Each structure stands twice: as C-alpha cells, then as structure tokens.
Amino acid sequence: PAPLRPGDQHAKLNQAKDELVRAFQDDMAKGSVTIQQGGNQLSLSLSSALLFPTGEVTLKPDGMMMLQRIGQVLAQTSDRAIQVAGHTDNQAISKALKKTFPDNRAWSWARADSARRALISGGAPPDRIRAIGLADKKPLASNQTEAGRQKNDRIEILVTQFSTPSRTVTPGPGRNGPRMAALSIPDLGSGR
C-alpha cells in the first residue's frame, strides 16, 4: 500500500481519539480517564485505581479489558510510537512493597509494564511500545491532599509520530574532502 500522507496520518489519529472517547465516555465523565490530542500527539491518562488493586502491579480484570480495548484502537495507528508511563504520588512505598520494589520509580515502571503488556495483548504492536517509570516526577496535582495524590497515581499512554530519520552531512577538510553522515532513528529499546 501507498504510504500515508501527513494529512491522512493526522486523520487516522483523530479517528483513534474519537473511537477512544466513545469507548470511555463514562470513565471520562467520572474523571478517571482523560484523552487529549495536541497536533500530532495523543495522550490518555488513566487512574491507577481504575486499573490496579491497591498495592498491586497485576491489573484488575476490568483494567485489563480497558487496556486491551485501547490496544485494539492503537493497533490501527501503524505509524506511531507508544510510550506507557507509570506515575506515582510522592509518598514512600510500603514496607511490604519495598521487598520487591526499591522505590517509587521501580514501582511505577512495574505498573507501566503491566499496562504495556495488556496493550500488546489487545493488538498494539510490541515493537512500537515501551514502558517507563516516572514515579513522582510529573505530578498533575499537589501531593499535599489525598485527592491530589490519587490524581498523580496514574498510567499515561502517549502516542506520537515516529520521528523521520534525519541525515546530516558534515563536509570534511577541503572542498571535496571526506564526508560523514549520521542517521538518527528512534530507539524503542526492548519494548520496556
């Protein structure tokens, strides 16, 4: 098939956003899911309480189904990179959790990776998706209140356009001297 033109790519992202809004309008009305599109980027924010039991990295059955549904929609955006970011509040993790996770960053990564695996099981391509743990580095609200901490404890799914490989030619000495080229390709690592 012919490659998508930029306008087609943007239309496909709009279509994915519209489909997600229809699927999760009740959760959006409750404030447990937000979906935003800014230009060539789509962002979904899901409350951890919606996805995980308290103190767990294993998804609730409803959370698994929700993420699989999102994975089905994201499978249609073949020209996109998907990042799943785990966020926490700034409270120290419990002693029980410390036996498995040394800190909030490891805890947030484990939850992001659970969400990543659910997206893949729903159809999102594993070679375009990665999980990261951001802990309390990007809060949405103050951590001074319980409501703020709940808002900060979330999973964010960021869907972005793959960057176009750039080619930089640097002339060497002299007019016809040796030339070097650098090719920059986005690294999604091992999918984690």
Buried (B, 14 or more C-beta within 10 A) or exposed (E): EEEEEEEEBBEBBEEBBEBBEEBBEEBBEEEBBBBEBEEEEBBBBBBBBBBBEEEBBEBBEEBBEBBBBBBBBBBBBEEBBBBBBBBBBBEEBEEEBEEEBEBBBBBBBBBBBBBBBBBBEBBBBBEBBBBBBBBBEEBEEEBEEEEBBBBBBBBBBBBBBEEEEEEEEEEEEEEEEEEEEEEEEEEBEEBE
